[in-house]
């Protein structure tokens, strides 16, 4: 087995030691070098040509975001960012993902000592990831969209920040209701929702328990201690926030969201975007068998072809499409017949 070569960049010796121990204990990595700031890291990267980099967001002399932006412009490579889960740190994490980082992990805290439990797996997945491209979809929001009553449910993980923004940028202000389960810590999700709210046409916010699902709204599972589910009452659908254990290792879980809609499957459009693991695939199959119109991202446009791959292997996805066509497909599935297709 060829070991993945990693460079660790963090100004804290204790954090570098913790990361090193996690990776070496896994057995799939070789530490190519360590650096306490980006200036030292630049030379180590030049000399060692690593497969993947772990990078602290906040460092002296040059912050991690500035270094990441230069790195992705001059020598693109897979990067996993480590950030605090404060408001400032969470906002920086979303900036990092938009700049091209493959993944971002919250730093350990006294009340969250298990934060790095899956560090090795996420760094390994990142080392084999396709780097996200810089292009944006050509589709623009249509002014003649008429909703047919279907609700869109989207699940995403690694690479999902960029993928979700690309999809939502193509949604009109009166878009179909969209509910999202994205694998990230709660503070990161709050920053992500704030960022999207400033950039896309529909109304974006974290989901609240007891909130009605309405046209023109995008609601993101807040994570933390809660899953996002749905419940129907007559013709109306409502959000439920449920405090429960992790599902498929995640909270929020895509399977949890999808499973909550099985009783009204013909009225939903489940979508699986890029991400590691299999969360959402089994319940997408249940929804498809019950009459849902399901969509999965294709291999070539995924940063990590995990969740959509499992859905494809199970036969759960009725349509498998490149990222640039998924917004169009969503609008086709949710348009009233009189509106025709959105192009």
Phi and psi restraints in degrees (value plus and minus 20) as a CYANA .aco file:
   2 UNK   PHI    -101.6   -61.6
   2 UNK   PSI     104.2   144.2
   3 UNK   PHI     -96.5   -56.5
   3 UNK   PSI     124.3   164.3
   4 UNK   PHI    -100.1   -60.1
   4 UNK   PSI     110.9   150.9
   5 UNK   PHI    -111.1   -71.1
   5 UNK   PSI     104.5   144.5
   6 UNK   PHI    -140.3  -100.3
   6 UNK   PSI     118.9   158.9
   7 UNK   PHI    -131.3   -91.3
   7 UNK   PSI     109.8   149.8
   8 UNK   PHI    -124.0   -84.0
   8 UNK   PSI     104.3   144.3
   9 UNK   PHI    -142.2  -102.2
   9 UNK   PSI      91.4   131.4
  10 UNK   PHI    -181.9  -141.9
  10 UNK   PSI     117.9   157.9
  11 UNK   PHI     -96.7   -56.7
  11 UNK   PSI     -31.5     8.5
  12 UNK   PHI    -114.7   -74.7
  12 UNK   PSI      96.7   136.7
  13 UNK   PHI     -78.3   -38.3
  13 UNK   PSI     -57.8   -17.8
  14 UNK   PHI     -87.6   -47.6
  14 UNK   PSI     -57.3   -17.3
  15 UNK   PHI     -89.4   -49.4
  15 UNK   PSI     -60.8   -20.8
  16 UNK   PHI     -80.1   -40.1
  16 UNK   PSI     -61.0   -21.0
  17 UNK   PHI     -84.2   -44.2
  17 UNK   PSI     -61.9   -21.9
  18 UNK   PHI     -83.6   -43.6
  18 UNK   PSI     -64.6   -24.6
  19 UNK   PHI     -83.5   -43.5
  19 UNK   PSI     -64.9   -24.9
  20 UNK   PHI     -78.2   -38.2
  20 UNK   PSI     -66.5   -26.5
  21 UNK   PHI     -82.1   -42.1
  21 UNK   PSI     -62.9   -22.9
  22 UNK   PHI     -79.4   -39.4
  22 UNK   PSI     -64.2   -24.2
  23 UNK   PHI     -93.7   -53.7
  23 UNK   PSI     -63.7   -23.7
  24 UNK   PHI     -87.7   -47.7
  24 UNK   PSI     -54.7   -14.7
  25 UNK   PHI     -83.9   -43.9
  25 UNK   PSI     -49.3    -9.3
  26 UNK   PHI     -88.3   -48.3
  26 UNK   PSI     -55.5   -15.5
  27 UNK   PHI      72.2   112.2
  27 UNK   PSI     -21.7    18.3
  28 UNK   PHI    -126.3   -86.3
  28 UNK   PSI     -12.8    27.2
  29 UNK   PHI    -149.2  -109.2
  29 UNK   PSI     133.3   173.3
  30 UNK   PHI    -143.3  -103.3
  30 UNK   PSI     109.9   149.9
  31 UNK   PHI    -101.1   -61.1
  31 UNK   PSI      87.0   127.0
  32 UNK   PHI     -96.5   -56.5
  32 UNK   PSI     -44.2    -4.2
  33 UNK   PHI     154.2   194.2
  33 UNK   PSI     146.0   186.0
  34 UNK   PHI    -154.4  -114.4
  34 UNK   PSI     126.9   166.9
  35 UNK   PHI    -161.9  -121.9
  35 UNK   PSI     127.0   167.0
  36 UNK   PHI    -114.4   -74.4
  36 UNK   PSI     -29.9    10.1
  37 UNK   PHI    -177.2  -137.2
  37 UNK   PSI     146.0   186.0
  38 UNK   PHI     -81.6   -41.6
  38 UNK   PSI     -48.5    -8.5
  39 UNK   PHI     -86.0   -46.0
  39 UNK   PSI     -64.2   -24.2
  40 UNK   PHI     -87.9   -47.9
  40 UNK   PSI     -57.6   -17.6
  41 UNK   PHI     -82.0   -42.0
  41 UNK   PSI     -58.6   -18.6
  42 UNK   PHI     -77.3   -37.3
  42 UNK   PSI     -63.7   -23.7
  43 UNK   PHI     -91.6   -51.6
  43 UNK   PSI     -59.4   -19.4
  44 UNK   PHI     -83.7   -43.7
  44 UNK   PSI     -61.6   -21.6
  45 UNK   PHI     -82.9   -42.9
  45 UNK   PSI     -61.6   -21.6
  46 UNK   PHI     -82.0   -42.0
  46 UNK   PSI     -58.5   -18.5
  47 UNK   PHI    -101.9   -61.9
  47 UNK   PSI     -49.1    -9.1
  48 UNK   PHI    -128.7   -88.7
  48 UNK   PSI     -37.7     2.3
  49 UNK   PHI      26.4    66.4
  49 UNK   PSI      44.3    84.3
  50 UNK   PHI     -90.8   -50.8
  50 UNK   PSI     143.9   183.9
  51 UNK   PHI    -102.6   -62.6
  51 UNK   PSI     -46.8    -6.8
  52 UNK   PHI    -177.9  -137.9
  52 UNK   PSI     133.8   173.8
  53 UNK   PHI    -146.9  -106.9
  53 UNK   PSI     115.8   155.8
  54 UNK   PHI    -122.5   -82.5
  54 UNK   PSI     114.0   154.0
  55 UNK   PHI    -157.2  -117.2
  55 UNK   PSI     105.9   145.9
  56 UNK   PHI     -94.7   -54.7
  56 UNK   PSI     120.7   160.7
  57 UNK   PHI     -91.5   -51.5
  57 UNK   PSI     -65.0   -25.0
  58 UNK   PHI    -126.4   -86.4
  58 UNK   PSI      94.8   134.8
  59 UNK   PHI    -164.4  -124.4
  59 UNK   PSI     137.6   177.6
  60 UNK   PHI     -95.3   -55.3
  60 UNK   PSI     145.8   185.8
  61 UNK   PHI      50.6    90.6
  61 UNK   PSI     -71.7   -31.7
  62 UNK   PHI    -168.7  -128.7
  62 UNK   PSI     106.5   146.5
  63 UNK   PHI     -93.3   -53.3
  63 UNK   PSI     141.3   181.3
  64 UNK   PHI     -82.7   -42.7
  64 UNK   PSI     -53.9   -13.9
  65 UNK   PHI     -87.7   -47.7
  65 UNK   PSI     -62.3   -22.3
  66 UNK   PHI     -82.1   -42.1
  66 UNK   PSI     -64.2   -24.2
  67 UNK   PHI     -84.4   -44.4
  67 UNK   PSI     -61.7   -21.7
  68 UNK   PHI     -80.7   -40.7
  68 UNK   PSI     -65.0   -25.0
  69 UNK   PHI     -80.0   -40.0
  69 UNK   PSI     -62.5   -22.5
  70 UNK   PHI     -88.7   -48.7
  70 UNK   PSI     -60.9   -20.9
  71 UNK   PHI     -82.3   -42.3
  71 UNK   PSI     -65.9   -25.9
  72 UNK   PHI     -89.9   -49.9
  72 UNK   PSI     -42.9    -2.9
  73 UNK   PHI    -102.7   -62.7
  73 UNK   PSI     -57.7   -17.7
  74 UNK   PHI    -120.9   -80.9
  74 UNK   PSI     -53.6   -13.6
  75 UNK   PHI    -168.8  -128.8
  75 UNK   PSI      53.7    93.7
  76 UNK   PHI     -76.8   -36.8
  76 UNK   PSI     115.1   155.1
  77 UNK   PHI    -178.3  -138.3
  77 UNK   PSI     140.2   180.2
  78 UNK   PHI     -86.0   -46.0
  78 UNK   PSI     111.2   151.2
  79 UNK   PHI    -151.1  -111.1
  79 UNK   PSI     113.8   153.8
  80 UNK   PHI    -131.2   -91.2
  80 UNK   PSI      98.5   138.5
  81 UNK   PHI    -108.1   -68.1
  81 UNK   PSI     127.5   167.5
  82 UNK   PHI    -138.6   -98.6
  82 UNK   PSI     109.5   149.5
  83 UNK   PHI    -162.9  -122.9
  83 UNK   PSI     131.0   171.0
  84 UNK   PHI     -88.2   -48.2
  84 UNK   PSI     138.1   178.1
  85 UNK   PHI    -117.9   -77.9
  85 UNK   PSI       4.0    44.0
  86 UNK   PHI     -91.9   -51.9
  86 UNK   PSI     150.4   190.4
  87 UNK   PHI     -79.7   -39.7
  87 UNK   PSI     -64.5   -24.5
  88 UNK   PHI     -84.1   -44.1
  88 UNK   PSI     -65.3   -25.3
  89 UNK   PHI     -85.6   -45.6
  89 UNK   PSI     -57.3   -17.3
  90 UNK   PHI     -88.4   -48.4
  90 UNK   PSI     -59.8   -19.8
  91 UNK   PHI     -82.6   -42.6
  91 UNK   PSI     -61.0   -21.0
  92 UNK   PHI     -84.6   -44.6
  92 UNK   PSI     -55.3   -15.3
  93 UNK   PHI     -82.0   -42.0
  93 UNK   PSI     -62.8   -22.8
  94 UNK   PHI     -86.8   -46.8
  94 UNK   PSI     -58.9   -18.9
  95 UNK   PHI     -77.5   -37.5
  95 UNK   PSI     -63.3   -23.3
  96 UNK   PHI     -83.4   -43.4
  96 UNK   PSI     -62.7   -22.7
  97 UNK   PHI     -85.8   -45.8
  97 UNK   PSI     -55.9   -15.9
  98 UNK   PHI     -91.1   -51.1
  98 UNK   PSI     -48.2    -8.2
  99 UNK   PHI     -97.2   -57.2
  99 UNK   PSI     -32.1     7.9
 100 UNK   PHI     104.4   144.4
 100 UNK   PSI     -20.9    19.1
 101 UNK   PHI     -80.7   -40.7
 101 UNK   PSI     122.6   162.6
 102 UNK   PHI     -95.6   -55.6
 102 UNK   PSI     -57.6   -17.6
 103 UNK   PHI    -171.0  -131.0
 103 UNK   PSI     140.9   180.9
 104 UNK   PHI    -159.9  -119.9
 104 UNK   PSI     110.0   150.0
 105 UNK   PHI    -139.3   -99.3
 105 UNK   PSI     116.4   156.4
 106 UNK   PHI     -90.4   -50.4
 106 UNK   PSI     120.3   160.3
 107 UNK   PHI     -92.3   -52.3
 107 UNK   PSI     130.0   170.0
 108 UNK   PHI     -79.1   -39.1
 108 UNK   PSI     124.5   164.5
 109 UNK   PHI    -147.9  -107.9
 109 UNK   PSI     147.2   187.2
 110 UNK   PHI     -79.5   -39.5
 110 UNK   PSI     -56.7   -16.7
 111 UNK   PHI    -111.3   -71.3
 111 UNK   PSI     -20.9    19.1
 112 UNK   PHI    -157.0  -117.0
 112 UNK   PSI      43.4    83.4
 113 UNK   PHI     -90.1   -50.1
 113 UNK   PSI     -34.2     5.8
 114 UNK   PHI    -112.3   -72.3
 114 UNK   PSI      -8.0    32.0
 115 UNK   PHI     -74.9   -34.9
 115 UNK   PSI     -57.3   -17.3
 116 UNK   PHI    -113.8   -73.8
 116 UNK   PSI      -3.7    36.3
 117 UNK   PHI     -79.9   -39.9
 117 UNK   PSI     -55.1   -15.1
 118 UNK   PHI    -127.4   -87.4
 118 UNK   PSI      -0.3    39.7
 119 UNK   PHI     -76.8   -36.8
 119 UNK   PSI     -68.3   -28.3
 120 UNK   PHI     -80.1   -40.1
 120 UNK   PSI     -64.5   -24.5
 121 UNK   PHI     -84.2   -44.2
 121 UNK   PSI     -60.9   -20.9
 122 UNK   PHI     -91.2   -51.2
 122 UNK   PSI     -56.0   -16.0
 123 UNK   PHI     -88.0   -48.0
 123 UNK   PSI     -58.9   -18.9
 124 UNK   PHI     -84.8   -44.8
 124 UNK   PSI     -65.8   -25.8
 125 UNK   PHI     -79.8   -39.8
 125 UNK   PSI     -63.1   -23.1
 126 UNK   PHI     -81.6   -41.6
 126 UNK   PSI     -56.8   -16.8
 127 UNK   PHI     -83.5   -43.5
 127 UNK   PSI     -43.3    -3.3
 128 UNK   PHI    -127.2   -87.2
 128 UNK   PSI     -13.6    26.4
 129 UNK   PHI     -96.5   -56.5
 129 UNK   PSI     133.2   173.2
 130 UNK   PHI    -101.1   -61.1
 130 UNK   PSI     111.2   151.2
 131 UNK   PHI     -89.7   -49.7
 131 UNK   PSI     116.8   156.8
 132 UNK   PHI     -84.1   -44.1
 132 UNK   PSI     120.6   160.6
 133 UNK   PHI    -100.4   -60.4
 133 UNK   PSI     149.1   189.1
 134 UNK   PHI    -116.5   -76.5
 134 UNK   PSI     -28.8    11.2
 135 UNK   PHI     -93.9   -53.9
 135 UNK   PSI     135.0   175.0
 136 UNK   PHI    -136.2   -96.2
 136 UNK   PSI     135.9   175.9
 137 UNK   PHI     -86.1   -46.1
 137 UNK   PSI     131.7   171.7
 138 UNK   PHI    -101.1   -61.1
 138 UNK   PSI     -43.9    -3.9
 139 UNK   PHI     -82.5   -42.5
 139 UNK   PSI     115.5   155.5
 140 UNK   PHI    -140.4  -100.4
 140 UNK   PSI     135.6   175.6
 141 UNK   PHI     -74.7   -34.7
 141 UNK   PSI     115.0   155.0
 142 UNK   PHI    -108.4   -68.4
 142 UNK   PSI     126.0   166.0
 143 UNK   PHI    -108.7   -68.7
 143 UNK   PSI     -25.2    14.8
 144 UNK   PHI    -136.4   -96.4
 144 UNK   PSI       4.7    44.7
 145 UNK   PHI     -90.0   -50.0
 145 UNK   PSI     113.7   153.7
 146 UNK   PHI    -147.4  -107.4
 146 UNK   PSI     103.5   143.5
 147 UNK   PHI     -97.5   -57.5
 147 UNK   PSI     117.8   157.8
 148 UNK   PHI    -118.4   -78.4
 148 UNK   PSI     -14.7    25.3
 149 UNK   PHI      80.3   120.3
 149 UNK   PSI     -27.0    13.0
 150 UNK   PHI    -100.6   -60.6
 150 UNK   PSI     126.0   166.0
 151 UNK   PHI    -126.7   -86.7
 151 UNK   PSI     117.8   157.8
 152 UNK   PHI    -118.6   -78.6
 152 UNK   PSI     110.1   150.1
 153 UNK   PHI    -138.3   -98.3
 153 UNK   PSI     102.7   142.7
 154 UNK   PHI    -140.8  -100.8
 154 UNK   PSI     112.8   152.8
 155 UNK   PHI    -137.0   -97.0
 155 UNK   PSI     118.3   158.3
 156 UNK   PHI    -172.8  -132.8
 156 UNK   PSI     138.8   178.8
 157 UNK   PHI    -160.4  -120.4
 157 UNK   PSI    -143.2  -103.2
 158 UNK   PHI     -77.9   -37.9
 158 UNK   PSI     105.7   145.7
 159 UNK   PHI      68.4   108.4
 159 UNK   PSI     -21.1    18.9
 160 UNK   PHI     -92.8   -52.8
 160 UNK   PSI     -48.3    -8.3
 161 UNK   PHI     -79.9   -39.9
 161 UNK   PSI     -69.8   -29.8
 162 UNK   PHI     -87.2   -47.2
 162 UNK   PSI     -63.5   -23.5
 163 UNK   PHI     -83.3   -43.3
 163 UNK   PSI     -64.3   -24.3
 164 UNK   PHI     -84.5   -44.5
 164 UNK   PSI     -60.8   -20.8
 165 UNK   PHI     -83.3   -43.3
 165 UNK   PSI     -59.8   -19.8
 166 UNK   PHI     -83.1   -43.1
 166 UNK   PSI     -60.9   -20.9
 167 UNK   PHI     -86.8   -46.8
 167 UNK   PSI     -67.0   -27.0
 168 UNK   PHI     -91.8   -51.8
 168 UNK   PSI     -47.2    -7.2
 169 UNK   PHI     -81.9   -41.9
 169 UNK   PSI     -41.7    -1.7
 170 UNK   PHI    -115.5   -75.5
 170 UNK   PSI     -14.6    25.4
 171 UNK   PHI    -111.7   -71.7
 171 UNK   PSI     117.4   157.4
 172 UNK   PHI     -92.8   -52.8
 172 UNK   PSI     147.8   187.8
 173 UNK   PHI     -79.3   -39.3
 173 UNK   PSI     -55.7   -15.7
 174 UNK   PHI    -115.8   -75.8
 174 UNK   PSI      19.2    59.2
 175 UNK   PHI     -78.4   -38.4
 175 UNK   PSI     141.8   181.8
 176 UNK   PHI     -83.4   -43.4
 176 UNK   PSI     135.5   175.5
 177 UNK   PHI     -78.7   -38.7
 177 UNK   PSI     114.4   154.4
 178 UNK   PHI    -148.3  -108.3
 178 UNK   PSI     106.8   146.8
 179 UNK   PHI    -138.6   -98.6
 179 UNK   PSI     115.0   155.0
 180 UNK   PHI    -145.8  -105.8
 180 UNK   PSI     114.0   154.0
 181 UNK   PHI    -135.3   -95.3
 181 UNK   PSI      88.0   128.0
 182 UNK   PHI    -134.5   -94.5
 182 UNK   PSI     108.9   148.9
 183 UNK   PHI     -92.2   -52.2
 183 UNK   PSI      80.6   120.6
 184 UNK   PHI    -179.9  -139.9
 184 UNK   PSI     137.4   177.4
 185 UNK   PHI     -80.8   -40.8
 185 UNK   PSI     131.9   171.9
 186 UNK   PHI     -72.2   -32.2
 186 UNK   PSI     -67.5   -27.5
 187 UNK   PHI     -81.8   -41.8
 187 UNK   PSI     -55.8   -15.8
 188 UNK   PHI     -84.4   -44.4
 188 UNK   PSI     -60.4   -20.4
 189 UNK   PHI     -84.5   -44.5
 189 UNK   PSI     -57.5   -17.5
 190 UNK   PHI     -82.8   -42.8
 190 UNK   PSI     -63.0   -23.0
 191 UNK   PHI     -86.1   -46.1
 191 UNK   PSI     -58.0   -18.0
 192 UNK   PHI     -83.3   -43.3
 192 UNK   PSI     -65.3   -25.3
 193 UNK   PHI     -81.8   -41.8
 193 UNK   PSI     -62.0   -22.0
 194 UNK   PHI     -81.8   -41.8
 194 UNK   PSI     -61.1   -21.1
 195 UNK   PHI     -84.7   -44.7
 195 UNK   PSI     -67.2   -27.2
 196 UNK   PHI     -82.8   -42.8
 196 UNK   PSI     -58.7   -18.7
 197 UNK   PHI     -78.9   -38.9
 197 UNK   PSI     -49.2    -9.2
 198 UNK   PHI    -104.8   -64.8
 198 UNK   PSI     -32.7     7.3
 199 UNK   PHI    -136.2   -96.2
 199 UNK   PSI     -42.4    -2.4
 200 UNK   PHI    -134.7   -94.7
 200 UNK   PSI     143.5   183.5
 201 UNK   PHI     -93.9   -53.9
 201 UNK   PSI     -63.7   -23.7
 202 UNK   PHI     -87.6   -47.6
 202 UNK   PSI     146.3   186.3
 203 UNK   PHI    -100.0   -60.0
 203 UNK   PSI     101.8   141.8
 204 UNK   PHI    -136.2   -96.2
 204 UNK   PSI     115.0   155.0
 205 UNK   PHI    -181.3  -141.3
 205 UNK   PSI     146.2   186.2
 206 UNK   PHI     -88.7   -48.7
 206 UNK   PSI     123.4   163.4
 207 UNK   PHI     -88.2   -48.2
 207 UNK   PSI     126.3   166.3
 208 UNK   PHI    -139.2   -99.2
 208 UNK   PSI     123.1   163.1
 209 UNK   PHI     -83.1   -43.1
 209 UNK   PSI     115.7   155.7
 210 UNK   PHI      63.6   103.6
 210 UNK   PSI     -17.6    22.4
 211 UNK   PHI    -102.6   -62.6
 211 UNK   PSI     113.9   153.9
 212 UNK   PHI     -93.9   -53.9
 212 UNK   PSI     122.8   162.8
 213 UNK   PHI    -103.6   -63.6
 213 UNK   PSI      99.9   139.9
 214 UNK   PHI    -150.7  -110.7
 214 UNK   PSI     134.7   174.7
 215 UNK   PHI     -81.7   -41.7
 215 UNK   PSI     125.9   165.9
 216 UNK   PHI      63.0   103.0
 216 UNK   PSI     -15.3    24.7
 217 UNK   PHI    -137.4   -97.4
 217 UNK   PSI     118.7   158.7
 218 UNK   PHI    -134.9   -94.9
 218 UNK   PSI     103.6   143.6
 219 UNK   PHI    -141.9  -101.9
 219 UNK   PSI     110.5   150.5
 220 UNK   PHI    -128.0   -88.0
 220 UNK   PSI     111.8   151.8
 221 UNK   PHI     -76.6   -36.6
 221 UNK   PSI     107.7   147.7
 222 UNK   PHI     -96.3   -56.3
 222 UNK   PSI     -33.0     7.0
 223 UNK   PHI      47.9    87.9
 223 UNK   PSI    -160.6  -120.6
 224 UNK   PHI      46.6    86.6
 224 UNK   PSI    -139.4   -99.4
 225 UNK   PHI    -115.8   -75.8
 225 UNK   PSI     -16.2    23.8
 226 UNK   PHI    -144.5  -104.5
 226 UNK   PSI     126.3   166.3
 227 UNK   PHI    -115.7   -75.7
 227 UNK   PSI     136.8   176.8
 228 UNK   PHI    -122.6   -82.6
 228 UNK   PSI     106.0   146.0
 229 UNK   PHI    -150.2  -110.2
 229 UNK   PSI     154.3   194.3
 230 UNK   PHI    -144.9  -104.9
 230 UNK   PSI     131.8   171.8
 231 UNK   PHI    -160.0  -120.0
 231 UNK   PSI     120.8   160.8
 232 UNK   PHI    -122.6   -82.6
 232 UNK   PSI     122.2   162.2
 233 UNK   PHI    -157.7  -117.7
 233 UNK   PSI      81.3   121.3
 234 UNK   PHI      45.8    85.8
 234 UNK   PSI    -146.2  -106.2
 235 UNK   PHI    -110.5   -70.5
 235 UNK   PSI     -24.6    15.4
 236 UNK   PHI    -118.3   -78.3
 236 UNK   PSI     130.0   170.0
 237 UNK   PHI    -144.7  -104.7
 237 UNK   PSI     120.5   160.5
 238 UNK   PHI    -147.7  -107.7
 238 UNK   PSI     132.8   172.8
 239 UNK   PHI    -104.2   -64.2
 239 UNK   PSI     119.5   159.5
 240 UNK   PHI    -141.0  -101.0
 240 UNK   PSI     112.4   152.4
 241 UNK   PHI    -124.9   -84.9
 241 UNK   PSI     100.4   140.4
 242 UNK   PHI    -140.2  -100.2
 242 UNK   PSI     101.0   141.0
 243 UNK   PHI     -97.7   -57.7
 243 UNK   PSI      93.3   133.3
 244 UNK   PHI    -175.7  -135.7
 244 UNK   PSI     150.0   190.0
 245 UNK   PHI     -89.3   -49.3
 245 UNK   PSI     148.8   188.8
 246 UNK   PHI     -85.7   -45.7
 246 UNK   PSI     127.2   167.2
 247 UNK   PHI    -138.5   -98.5
 247 UNK   PSI     106.2   146.2
 248 UNK   PHI      37.0    77.0
 248 UNK   PSI       7.9    47.9
 249 UNK   PHI      62.1   102.1
 249 UNK   PSI     -10.2    29.8
 250 UNK   PHI    -153.0  -113.0
 250 UNK   PSI     128.7   168.7
 251 UNK   PHI    -170.6  -130.6
 251 UNK   PSI      84.5   124.5
 252 UNK   PHI     -98.9   -58.9
 252 UNK   PSI     131.1   171.1
 253 UNK   PHI    -129.2   -89.2
 253 UNK   PSI     118.6   158.6
 254 UNK   PHI     -89.4   -49.4
 254 UNK   PSI     -62.2   -22.2
 255 UNK   PHI     -77.7   -37.7
 255 UNK   PSI     -59.5   -19.5
 256 UNK   PHI     -81.6   -41.6
 256 UNK   PSI     -66.3   -26.3
 257 UNK   PHI     -82.6   -42.6
 257 UNK   PSI     -69.0   -29.0
 258 UNK   PHI     -82.4   -42.4
 258 UNK   PSI     -64.4   -24.4
 259 UNK   PHI     -82.5   -42.5
 259 UNK   PSI     -51.7   -11.7
 260 UNK   PHI     -87.9   -47.9
 260 UNK   PSI     -33.8     6.2
 261 UNK   PHI    -124.2   -84.2
 261 UNK   PSI     -13.1    26.9
 262 UNK   PHI     -83.9   -43.9
 262 UNK   PSI     -47.7    -7.7
 263 UNK   PHI     -93.5   -53.5
 263 UNK   PSI     -36.5     3.5
 264 UNK   PHI    -151.5  -111.5
 264 UNK   PSI      23.2    63.2
 265 UNK   PHI     -74.1   -34.1
 265 UNK   PSI     -61.3   -21.3
 266 UNK   PHI     -81.6   -41.6
 266 UNK   PSI     -34.5     5.5
 267 UNK   PHI    -116.8   -76.8
 267 UNK   PSI     -12.5    27.5
 268 UNK   PHI    -144.8  -104.8
 268 UNK   PSI     134.9   174.9
 269 UNK   PHI    -141.3  -101.3
 269 UNK   PSI      76.5   116.5
 270 UNK   PHI     -99.2   -59.2
 270 UNK   PSI     118.9   158.9
 271 UNK   PHI    -152.5  -112.5
 271 UNK   PSI     111.7   151.7
 272 UNK   PHI    -134.6   -94.6
 272 UNK   PSI     103.0   143.0
 273 UNK   PHI    -126.1   -86.1
 273 UNK   PSI    -198.5  -158.5
 274 UNK   PHI     -67.1   -27.1
 274 UNK   PSI     124.3   164.3
 275 UNK   PHI     142.1   182.1
 275 UNK   PSI     132.6   172.6
 276 UNK   PHI     -99.7   -59.7
 276 UNK   PSI     133.7   173.7
 277 UNK   PHI      71.9   111.9
 277 UNK   PSI    -177.3  -137.3
 278 UNK   PHI    -154.1  -114.1
 278 UNK   PSI     -10.8    29.2
 279 UNK   PHI     -78.6   -38.6
 279 UNK   PSI     107.8   147.8
 280 UNK   PHI      79.3   119.3
 280 UNK   PSI     -42.9    -2.9
 281 UNK   PHI     -87.9   -47.9
 281 UNK   PSI     -67.6   -27.6
 282 UNK   PHI     -83.5   -43.5
 282 UNK   PSI     -62.2   -22.2
 283 UNK   PHI     -95.0   -55.0
 283 UNK   PSI     -44.7    -4.7
 284 UNK   PHI     -84.0   -44.0
 284 UNK   PSI     -59.2   -19.2
 285 UNK   PHI     -81.2   -41.2
 285 UNK   PSI     -63.6   -23.6
 286 UNK   PHI     -80.1   -40.1
 286 UNK   PSI     -64.3   -24.3
 287 UNK   PHI     -84.7   -44.7
 287 UNK   PSI     -62.1   -22.1
 288 UNK   PHI     -82.8   -42.8
 288 UNK   PSI     -63.6   -23.6
 289 UNK   PHI     -84.3   -44.3
 289 UNK   PSI     -46.1    -6.1
 290 UNK   PHI    -112.5   -72.5
 290 UNK   PSI     -16.0    24.0
 291 UNK   PHI      93.0   133.0
 291 UNK   PSI     -14.0    26.0
 292 UNK   PHI     -98.0   -58.0
 292 UNK   PSI     131.7   171.7
 293 UNK   PHI    -116.8   -76.8
 293 UNK   PSI      81.7   121.7
 294 UNK   PHI    -120.2   -80.2
 294 UNK   PSI     127.9   167.9
 295 UNK   PHI    -154.3  -114.3
 295 UNK   PSI     117.4   157.4
 296 UNK   PHI    -151.0  -111.0
 296 UNK   PSI     126.4   166.4
 297 UNK   PHI     -93.2   -53.2
 297 UNK   PSI     125.0   165.0
 298 UNK   PHI    -103.2   -63.2
 298 UNK   PSI     147.6   187.6
 299 UNK   PHI     -78.9   -38.9
 299 UNK   PSI     -67.5   -27.5
 300 UNK   PHI     -87.1   -47.1
 300 UNK   PSI     -46.0    -6.0
 301 UNK   PHI    -119.2   -79.2
 301 UNK   PSI     -22.9    17.1
 302 UNK   PHI    -101.2   -61.2
 302 UNK   PSI     120.1   160.1
 303 UNK   PHI     -87.5   -47.5
 303 UNK   PSI     -65.4   -25.4
 304 UNK   PHI    -151.1  -111.1
 304 UNK   PSI      97.2   137.2
 305 UNK   PHI    -110.6   -70.6
 305 UNK   PSI      56.9    96.9
 306 UNK   PHI    -134.2   -94.2
 306 UNK   PSI     -96.9   -56.9
 307 UNK   PHI     -77.0   -37.0
 307 UNK   PSI     -67.6   -27.6
 308 UNK   PHI     -84.8   -44.8
 308 UNK   PSI     -52.2   -12.2
 309 UNK   PHI     -84.2   -44.2
 309 UNK   PSI     -64.4   -24.4
 310 UNK   PHI     -82.8   -42.8
 310 UNK   PSI     -61.4   -21.4
 311 UNK   PHI     -80.7   -40.7
 311 UNK   PSI     -62.9   -22.9
 312 UNK   PHI     -84.5   -44.5
 312 UNK   PSI     -63.4   -23.4
 313 UNK   PHI     -83.2   -43.2
 313 UNK   PSI     -54.8   -14.8
 314 UNK   PHI     -99.1   -59.1
 314 UNK   PSI     -31.7     8.3
 315 UNK   PHI      56.3    96.3
 315 UNK   PSI       3.5    43.5
 316 UNK   PHI    -101.0   -61.0
 316 UNK   PSI     -45.8    -5.8
 317 UNK   PHI    -116.7   -76.7
 317 UNK   PSI     102.9   142.9
 318 UNK   PHI     -96.4   -56.4
 318 UNK   PSI     -48.2    -8.2
 319 UNK   PHI    -151.7  -111.7
 319 UNK   PSI     109.9   149.9
 320 UNK   PHI    -137.4   -97.4
 320 UNK   PSI      96.3   136.3
 321 UNK   PHI    -155.3  -115.3
 321 UNK   PSI     133.3   173.3
 322 UNK   PHI     -87.0   -47.0
 322 UNK   PSI     135.1   175.1
 323 UNK   PHI     -73.0   -33.0
 323 UNK   PSI     -61.0   -21.0
 324 UNK   PHI     -84.4   -44.4
 324 UNK   PSI     -32.2     7.8
 325 UNK   PHI    -129.4   -89.4
 325 UNK   PSI     -21.9    18.1
 326 UNK   PHI     -92.5   -52.5
 326 UNK   PSI     -58.9   -18.9
 327 UNK   PHI     -80.5   -40.5
 327 UNK   PSI     -63.8   -23.8
 328 UNK   PHI     -80.5   -40.5
 328 UNK   PSI     -63.2   -23.2
 329 UNK   PHI     -84.5   -44.5
 329 UNK   PSI     -59.6   -19.6
 330 UNK   PHI     -81.1   -41.1
 330 UNK   PSI     -64.3   -24.3
 331 UNK   PHI     -87.9   -47.9
 331 UNK   PSI     -54.7   -14.7
 332 UNK   PHI     -82.2   -42.2
 332 UNK   PSI     -64.8   -24.8
 333 UNK   PHI     -90.7   -50.7
 333 UNK   PSI     -41.6    -1.6
 334 UNK   PHI    -132.0   -92.0
 334 UNK   PSI     -12.0    28.0
 335 UNK   PHI    -110.3   -70.3
 335 UNK   PSI     119.6   159.6
 336 UNK   PHI     -88.4   -48.4
 336 UNK   PSI     128.4   168.4
 337 UNK   PHI     -72.5   -32.5
 337 UNK   PSI     -56.8   -16.8
 338 UNK   PHI     -87.4   -47.4
 338 UNK   PSI     -41.7    -1.7
 339 UNK   PHI     -98.7   -58.7
 339 UNK   PSI     -39.5     0.5
 340 UNK   PHI      49.3    89.3
 340 UNK   PSI    -191.5  -151.5
 341 UNK   PHI    -106.0   -66.0
 341 UNK   PSI     122.6   162.6
 342 UNK   PHI    -108.8   -68.8
 342 UNK   PSI     108.6   148.6
